[in-house]
Amino acid sequence: MSRRAKGYLIAIVVAAAGVTWSLTRLLSPEPSPAPASAATAAPPVGTAHITATLYYVSSDGRALVPVRRDVPAATSVVDQGRQILNVQLQAAPQPYVQVIPKGTTLRAFYVTERGDAFVDLSGDVVSAHPGGSLTELLTVYAIVNTVTSNLPAVQRVQLLVEGKEVDTIAGHVDVRRPLERDTTLVRDGRGGDAGPPPAKTQDSKLKK
């Protein structure tokens, strides 16, 4: 066989092999994907929740307004309190204003047998607070009223910062002891331009 004839034969064999490989790829079924593991499975469609009353500041910055919001449900008072506070620390829904400084996080939450709740916040609640006695009152009672309104087992709330007791959040409101709910700062949110609480009400809560 001549050299040219051998070359033609090799070319024919290679071309035939290529056609066979292509047909095999086209006709072979695609491999089935591996089953998803539990870690990659789709999350449940719905999550149990409760409707809680949270407190934000009115658009004029002069009063607290109760707002109903969905909060993940929990099985214990302490866990439910954590869920409520984590939502409370998020941005306020329009048209309300968040009076707790941005970046503030919940470090811990626990309740004593006497019904006193301790809310331990990150240092941002102090370092990022804008100041002013009324603003500080609104900050403190947004938290106190939220906790006591939603957890019947809690009668009073004490604020901690970075795990420690503090005298005030911004220099005005005494938070050295547990505080009871106070509705003198609350506007119902259905209209009316309620002014700030009377001076005597504010003064009674300020640090002496």
C-alpha positions in Angstrom: 0.0 0.0 0.0 1.3 3.4 -0.9 2.0 6.1 1.7 -0.8 8.3 0.2 -3.3 5.4 0.5 -2.3 4.7 4.1 -2.9 8.4 4.9 -6.4 8.3 3.4 -7.2 5.1 5.4 -6.1 6.7 8.8 -8.2 9.8 8.0 -11.3 7.7 7.3 -10.8 5.7 10.6 -10.4 8.9 12.7 -13.5 10.5 11.1 -15.6 7.4 11.8 -14.5 7.3 15.4 -15.5 10.9 15.8 -19.0 10.3 14.3 -19.5 7.3 16.6 -18.5 9.3 19.7 -20.8 12.2 18.8 -23.8 9.8 18.2 -23.1 8.1 21.6 -23.1 11.5 23.4 -26.4 12.5 21.7 -28.2 9.3 22.4 -27.0 8.7 25.9 -29.4 10.0 28.6 -28.2 12.8 30.9 -27.2 11.6 34.3 -29.8 12.3 37.0 -28.8 14.9 39.5 -27.9 13.7 43.0 -30.7 14.0 45.5 -30.5 17.2 47.6 -29.3 16.8 51.1 -31.2 18.1 54.2 -28.8 21.1 54.3 -29.8 22.2 50.8 -33.5 21.4 51.0 -35.9 24.3 50.5 -37.0 25.9 53.8 -40.6 25.6 55.0 -43.1 27.8 53.2 -44.5 29.4 56.4 -43.1 30.3 59.8 -45.2 30.5 63.0 -45.5 34.1 64.3 -47.4 36.2 66.8 -48.6 39.8 66.4 -46.8 42.0 68.9 -47.2 45.7 69.9 -44.0 47.5 69.3 -43.3 51.2 70.0 -41.8 53.7 67.7 -41.7 57.5 67.6 -44.3 59.6 65.9 -43.1 61.4 62.7 -42.9 64.7 64.6 -40.6 63.1 67.2 -42.7 64.0 70.2 -44.4 60.8 71.3 -44.4 57.0 71.2 -46.9 55.2 68.9 -47.9 51.5 69.4 -47.5 49.6 66.1 -48.7 46.0 65.5 -46.0 43.9 63.8 -45.5 40.2 63.1 -42.8 38.5 65.2 -41.5 34.9 65.0 -43.2 32.8 67.7 -41.2 31.1 70.4 -41.9 28.5 73.1 -40.7 30.3 76.2 -41.0 33.8 77.7 -37.3 34.5 77.4 -37.1 33.3 73.8 -40.2 35.3 72.9 -38.8 38.3 74.5 -35.6 38.0 72.4 -37.6 37.7 69.2 -39.7 40.8 70.1 -36.7 42.9 70.9 -34.8 41.8 67.8 -37.7 43.1 65.7 -38.0 46.3 67.8 -34.3 47.1 67.1 -34.9 46.9 63.3 -35.8 50.0 61.2 -39.2 51.5 62.0 -42.0 51.1 59.4 -43.1 54.3 57.7 -44.1 56.9 58.8 -42.7 56.2 62.2 -39.1 56.9 63.5 -36.7 54.5 65.2 -35.6 56.1 68.4 -33.1 53.3 69.3 -29.7 54.2 67.7 -28.9 52.4 64.5 -26.4 49.5 65.1 -27.8 48.7 68.6 -28.1 44.9 69.1 -29.5 42.7 71.8 -26.7 41.0 73.7 -28.9 39.1 76.2 -32.4 39.0 77.7 -33.6 37.2 80.8 -36.4 37.3 83.3 -36.2 36.8 87.1 -38.8 35.0 89.2 -40.0 38.4 90.5 -41.0 39.4 86.9 -38.1 41.8 86.3 -36.7 41.6 82.8 -33.1 42.6 82.0 -32.4 43.8 78.5 -28.7 43.9 77.7 -27.9 46.1 74.7 -24.7 46.8 72.8 -22.8 50.0 73.5 -24.2 51.6 70.4 -27.3 52.5 72.3 -25.1 55.0 74.3 -22.3 55.9 71.8 -24.7 56.6 68.9 -27.5 58.3 71.0 -28.3 61.8 69.8 -29.0 63.1 73.3 -31.7 65.3 74.7 -34.0 64.4 77.7 -37.2 63.8 75.6 -35.4 61.7 73.1 -33.8 59.6 75.8 -37.2 59.1 77.5 -38.6 57.9 74.2 -35.6 55.5 73.7 -36.0 54.0 77.2 -39.7 53.6 77.1 -39.9 52.3 73.6 -38.0 49.3 75.1 -39.7 49.1 78.5 -43.3 49.5 77.0 -42.6 46.9 74.2 -41.4 44.3 76.7 -44.1 44.8 79.3 -46.9 45.1 76.7 -46.2 41.7 75.1 -45.0 39.6 78.0 -47.5 39.3 80.8 -44.9 37.7 83.1 -42.8 40.8 83.0 -43.7 43.7 85.3 -40.6 45.8 85.1 -37.6 46.2 82.8 -34.0 47.2 83.6 -31.6 48.2 80.8 -28.0 47.1 80.8 -25.2 48.1 78.4 -22.5 45.7 77.5 -23.5 43.5 80.4 -23.3 46.3 83.0 -25.6 48.5 84.9 -25.5 52.1 83.8 -26.9 55.3 85.4 -28.3 56.7 82.1 -28.3 56.1 78.4 -27.6 59.7 77.4 -27.2 61.6 80.7 -30.8 62.3 81.7 -33.1 59.3 82.4 -32.3 57.2 85.5 -32.0 53.6 84.5 -30.3 52.3 87.6 -33.3 50.2 88.6 -36.1 48.3 86.8 -38.7 50.5 85.2 -42.5 49.9 84.9 -44.5 50.6 81.8 -45.5 54.2 81.2 -48.2 55.3 78.8 -47.9 59.1 79.4 -45.5 59.2 76.4 -47.8 57.3 74.1 -50.0 58.6 71.4 -52.6 56.3 69.9 -51.5 56.9 66.3 -55.0 57.7 65.0 -54.5 61.4 64.6 -54.2 64.5 66.7 -51.0 66.3 67.4 -50.4 65.4 71.0 -47.6 67.5 72.4 -44.8 66.2 74.6 -45.7 64.8 78.0 -46.1 67.4 80.8 -42.9 68.8 82.3 -43.7 67.1 85.6 -44.0 63.7 84.0 -40.6 64.2 82.3 -38.9 65.5 85.4 -40.0 62.6 87.6 -38.1 60.2 85.4 -34.8 62.2 85.1 -31.7 61.3 87.0 -31.4 63.4 90.2 
